[in-house]
Amino acid sequence: MASAAEITYKTEEEIELIRESSLLVGKTLGELKKHIKPGVTTKQLDEIAEQFIRDHDAIPGFKDYAPSFGDSPFPYTLCTSRNEEVVHGMPSSKIVLKEGDILSVDCGVLKNGYYGDSAYTFAVGEVSSKIARLMKVTKESLYLGIEKAVEGNRLGEISYAIQKHAELHGYSIVREMVGHGLGVNLHEPPEVPNHGRRKSGMKLKEGLVIAIEPMINMGKRHIKVDEDGWTVFATDRLPSAHYEHCIVVRKGKAEILSTFEYIEN
């Protein structure tokens, strides 16, 4: 866990810049919704997103991003993870969406020196009731975690709320992949696990900006990284869902900086 000295608390001016970037991510995801349908490739979606972001005077936050765990920089604007893929799926002209698929789209932007980051799992056409339930519970777990992101709570309260809701419905939490702080960097301390114990972890203070992003599997929690070095998938090949919001810790109630409004309205 990061020490208190490594964690930066954002000023109101910085929060507004992160909000601007995060809202642009929401608008990008809303634009993609118009195109997510059977017959479309994930590479086409990636090209649409990159053009949309650049047209709004921003830079794709993921493109050429090189984290410590990767052998080479990520070459795309979006992470597009289909069905049993959990996260970090690589767009491809060979991946054609089919009726009944689900597609997790994770997107980041860099604008005015600050990052925004958000993810949403889309249904491609009509999905089964079992998959729709997984999506619903995963999104509910995100908001239950956000409810705990208030000053005075500990980080583990967020993690516990997510885990409890998912497991109550018979699903599994992916433990290796976590949420994170963000600001001038895409990934900053602290890590925000989606599983944990109450009253554990650092104490939350106002001005902490974090991305909360439950990744929940229909089957077992175990994952594996594909030969491409990026795509993470459920080893039992059952579907996985992923939703992410960027929030700032406040007194009494967390403030969500990103939005699903452009997707859902």
C-alpha positions as CSV (number, residue, x, y, z in Angstrom):
1,M,0.0,0.0,0.0
2,A,1.2,3.5,-0.8
3,S,2.4,5.6,2.1
4,A,0.5,8.8,3.0
5,A,3.5,10.8,1.5
6,E,3.0,9.3,-1.9
7,I,-0.7,10.1,-2.1
8,T,-1.7,13.5,-3.5
9,Y,-4.9,15.3,-2.6
10,K,-6.3,17.5,-5.4
11,T,-7.2,21.1,-5.2
12,E,-10.6,22.3,-6.5
13,E,-8.9,23.6,-9.6
14,E,-7.3,20.2,-10.3
15,I,-10.6,18.4,-9.6
16,E,-12.3,20.6,-12.2
17,L,-9.7,19.6,-14.8
18,I,-10.0,15.9,-14.0
19,R,-13.8,16.4,-14.3
20,E,-13.4,17.9,-17.7
21,S,-11.3,15.0,-18.9
22,S,-13.7,12.5,-17.3
23,L,-16.7,14.0,-18.9
24,L,-15.0,13.8,-22.3
25,V,-14.5,10.1,-21.6
26,G,-18.3,9.8,-20.9
27,K,-19.1,11.6,-24.2
28,T,-16.7,9.3,-26.1
29,L,-18.4,6.2,-24.6
30,G,-21.8,7.8,-25.6
31,E,-20.6,8.2,-29.1
32,L,-19.4,4.6,-29.2
33,K,-22.8,3.4,-28.1
34,K,-24.2,4.5,-31.5
35,H,-21.8,2.1,-33.3
36,I,-21.8,-0.9,-30.9
37,K,-23.8,-3.5,-32.8
38,P,-23.4,-6.8,-34.6
39,G,-21.0,-6.7,-37.5
40,V,-18.8,-3.9,-36.2
41,T,-15.1,-4.6,-35.4
42,T,-13.4,-3.4,-32.2
43,K,-10.8,-1.8,-34.4
44,Q,-13.5,0.4,-36.0
45,L,-14.6,1.4,-32.5
46,D,-11.1,2.3,-31.6
47,E,-10.7,4.5,-34.6
48,I,-14.0,6.3,-33.9
49,A,-13.0,7.0,-30.3
50,E,-9.5,8.3,-31.2
51,Q,-11.0,10.7,-33.8
52,F,-13.7,11.9,-31.3
53,I,-11.2,12.5,-28.6
54,R,-8.8,14.4,-30.8
55,D,-11.7,16.4,-32.3
56,H,-12.3,17.6,-28.7
57,D,-8.7,18.9,-28.2
58,A,-7.6,16.0,-26.1
59,I,-5.2,13.0,-26.4
60,P,-6.2,9.4,-26.0
61,G,-5.0,8.5,-22.5
62,F,-4.2,4.9,-23.2
63,K,-2.4,5.1,-26.5
64,D,1.3,4.4,-26.1
65,Y,0.8,4.1,-22.3
66,A,3.6,1.9,-20.9
67,P,2.8,0.6,-17.4
68,S,5.4,-1.3,-15.3
69,F,3.7,-4.7,-16.1
70,G,3.7,-4.4,-19.9
71,D,6.4,-5.5,-22.3
72,S,5.6,-2.7,-24.7
73,P,3.3,0.4,-24.8
74,F,-0.4,-0.2,-25.3
75,P,-1.0,0.7,-29.0
76,Y,-4.7,1.7,-29.0
77,T,-7.1,4.3,-27.7
78,L,-9.6,1.8,-26.1
79,C,-9.4,-1.4,-24.1
80,T,-12.2,-3.5,-25.7
81,S,-12.9,-6.7,-23.7
82,R,-15.5,-9.1,-25.1
83,N,-17.4,-11.7,-23.2
84,E,-14.9,-13.7,-21.1
85,E,-12.3,-11.0,-21.5
86,V,-12.0,-9.1,-18.2
87,V,-9.9,-6.0,-19.1
88,H,-7.2,-4.7,-21.4
89,G,-8.6,-6.3,-24.5
90,M,-6.8,-5.1,-27.7
91,P,-9.0,-3.8,-30.5
92,S,-8.7,-5.8,-33.7
93,S,-10.1,-5.8,-37.2
94,K,-10.5,-9.6,-36.7
95,I,-12.8,-9.2,-33.7
96,V,-16.4,-8.8,-35.1
97,L,-19.1,-8.2,-32.6
98,K,-22.0,-10.7,-32.6
99,E,-25.6,-10.6,-31.3
100,G,-25.6,-11.5,-27.6
101,D,-22.0,-10.4,-26.9
102,I,-21.0,-8.1,-24.2
103,L,-18.2,-5.6,-24.6
104,S,-16.4,-3.8,-21.8
105,V,-15.0,-0.5,-23.2
106,D,-12.4,1.2,-21.0
107,C,-11.3,4.6,-22.1
108,G,-9.0,7.4,-20.9
109,V,-8.2,10.9,-22.1
110,L,-5.5,13.4,-21.3
111,K,-6.6,17.0,-21.5
112,N,-5.0,20.1,-20.0
113,G,-2.5,17.9,-18.3
114,Y,-5.0,15.8,-16.4
115,Y,-6.4,12.3,-17.0
116,G,-10.0,11.1,-17.1
117,D,-10.8,7.4,-17.0
118,S,-14.1,5.4,-17.2
119,A,-15.4,2.0,-18.4
120,Y,-18.8,0.6,-19.3
121,T,-20.0,-2.8,-20.3
122,F,-22.3,-2.7,-23.4
123,A,-24.8,-5.3,-24.6
124,V,-24.4,-6.1,-28.3
125,G,-28.0,-6.4,-29.4
126,E,-30.1,-8.6,-27.0
127,V,-28.2,-10.5,-24.3
128,S,-29.4,-13.4,-22.2
129,S,-31.1,-12.8,-18.9
130,K,-28.1,-14.4,-17.1
131,I,-25.7,-12.0,-18.7
132,A,-28.0,-9.0,-18.2
133,R,-28.1,-9.9,-14.5
134,L,-24.3,-10.0,-14.3
135,M,-24.1,-6.5,-15.8
136,K,-26.7,-5.1,-13.5
137,V,-25.1,-6.5,-10.3
138,T,-21.6,-5.3,-11.4
139,K,-22.9,-1.8,-12.0
140,E,-24.8,-1.9,-8.7
141,S,-21.5,-2.9,-6.9
142,L,-19.8,0.1,-8.4
143,Y,-22.3,2.5,-6.9
144,L,-22.3,0.7,-3.6
145,G,-18.5,1.2,-3.5
146,I,-18.8,4.8,-4.4
147,E,-21.3,5.3,-1.5
148,K,-18.4,4.4,0.9
149,A,-15.9,6.8,-0.6
150,V,-16.5,9.5,2.0
151,E,-14.1,11.3,4.3
152,G,-13.4,9.4,7.5
153,N,-14.1,6.0,6.1
154,R,-11.3,3.6,5.3
155,L,-10.4,2.3,1.8
156,G,-11.5,-1.2,2.8
157,E,-15.1,-0.1,3.1
158,I,-15.2,0.6,-0.6
159,S,-13.7,-2.8,-1.4
160,Y,-15.9,-4.7,1.1
161,A,-19.1,-3.1,-0.3
162,I,-18.2,-4.2,-3.8
163,Q,-17.2,-7.7,-2.8
164,K,-20.2,-8.3,-0.6
165,H,-22.8,-7.3,-3.3
166,A,-21.1,-9.4,-6.0
167,E,-20.7,-12.5,-3.9
168,L,-24.2,-12.2,-2.5
169,H,-25.4,-12.8,-6.1
170,G,-23.0,-15.7,-6.7
171,Y,-20.4,-13.9,-8.7
172,S,-16.6,-13.7,-8.2
173,I,-14.4,-10.6,-7.8
174,V,-11.3,-10.4,-9.9
175,R,-8.6,-9.7,-7.3
176,E,-5.5,-9.0,-9.3
177,M,-6.9,-6.0,-11.1
178,V,-7.7,-2.9,-9.0
179,G,-8.9,0.7,-9.2
180,H,-6.4,3.5,-8.7
181,G,-5.8,7.2,-8.0
182,L,-5.4,9.5,-11.0
183,G,-4.6,13.1,-11.9
184,V,-1.5,14.1,-13.8
185,N,-0.7,10.4,-14.1
186,L,-3.2,7.8,-15.3
187,H,-2.3,5.5,-12.4
188,E,-1.5,7.1,-9.0
189,P,-1.6,5.8,-5.5
190,P,-3.6,4.4,-3.8
191,E,-4.7,1.1,-5.3
192,V,-8.4,0.5,-4.8
193,P,-9.1,-3.3,-4.6
194,N,-12.5,-4.7,-5.3
195,H,-12.3,-7.1,-2.3
196,G,-11.3,-6.4,1.2
197,R,-12.2,-6.1,4.9
198,R,-14.1,-3.3,6.6
199,K,-12.1,-0.9,8.7
200,S,-9.0,-1.7,6.8
201,G,-6.7,0.4,4.6
202,M,-5.9,4.1,4.6
203,K,-8.3,6.6,6.0
204,L,-10.1,8.6,3.2
205,K,-9.7,12.4,3.1
206,E,-11.4,15.0,1.1
207,G,-9.7,15.7,-2.2
208,L,-8.6,12.2,-2.9
209,V,-9.4,11.4,-6.5
210,I,-9.8,7.7,-7.4
211,A,-11.1,5.4,-10.1
212,I,-13.3,2.7,-8.7
213,E,-13.7,-0.2,-11.2
214,P,-15.2,-3.5,-10.2
215,M,-14.4,-6.4,-12.5
216,I,-16.8,-9.3,-11.8
217,N,-16.9,-12.7,-13.2
218,M,-19.9,-14.9,-13.7
219,G,-17.8,-18.0,-12.8
220,K,-14.6,-18.3,-10.9
221,R,-12.4,-15.4,-10.1
222,H,-9.3,-16.8,-11.7
223,I,-7.7,-14.9,-14.7
224,K,-4.9,-15.3,-17.2
225,V,-3.1,-12.9,-19.5
226,D,-3.3,-13.7,-23.2
227,E,-0.3,-14.3,-25.4
228,D,-0.7,-10.7,-26.6
229,G,0.7,-9.6,-23.2
230,W,-2.4,-7.4,-22.5
231,T,-5.8,-9.1,-22.7
232,V,-6.9,-10.5,-19.4
233,F,-9.5,-13.2,-19.5
234,A,-11.4,-15.5,-17.1
235,T,-9.8,-18.9,-17.2
236,D,-13.2,-20.7,-17.1
237,R,-14.2,-18.7,-20.2
238,L,-17.4,-17.4,-18.6
239,P,-18.5,-13.8,-19.1
240,S,-17.1,-10.9,-17.1
241,A,-18.4,-7.3,-16.6
242,H,-16.6,-4.1,-15.8
243,Y,-17.8,-0.6,-14.9
244,E,-15.7,2.3,-13.8
245,H,-16.2,5.8,-12.4
246,C,-13.7,8.5,-11.4
247,I,-14.8,10.1,-8.1
248,V,-13.5,12.5,-5.5
249,V,-13.8,11.8,-1.8
250,R,-16.0,14.4,-0.1
251,K,-17.5,14.9,3.4
252,G,-20.8,13.0,3.6
253,K,-21.1,11.9,-0.1
254,A,-18.6,11.1,-2.8
255,E,-18.7,13.2,-6.0
256,I,-18.7,11.4,-9.3
257,L,-16.6,13.2,-11.9
258,S,-17.2,10.9,-14.8
259,T,-20.7,10.1,-16.3
260,F,-22.8,7.4,-17.9
261,E,-25.4,10.0,-18.9
262,Y,-24.3,10.0,-22.6
263,I,-24.6,6.3,-22.7
264,E,-27.9,5.7,-20.9
265,N,-29.9,8.7,-22.1
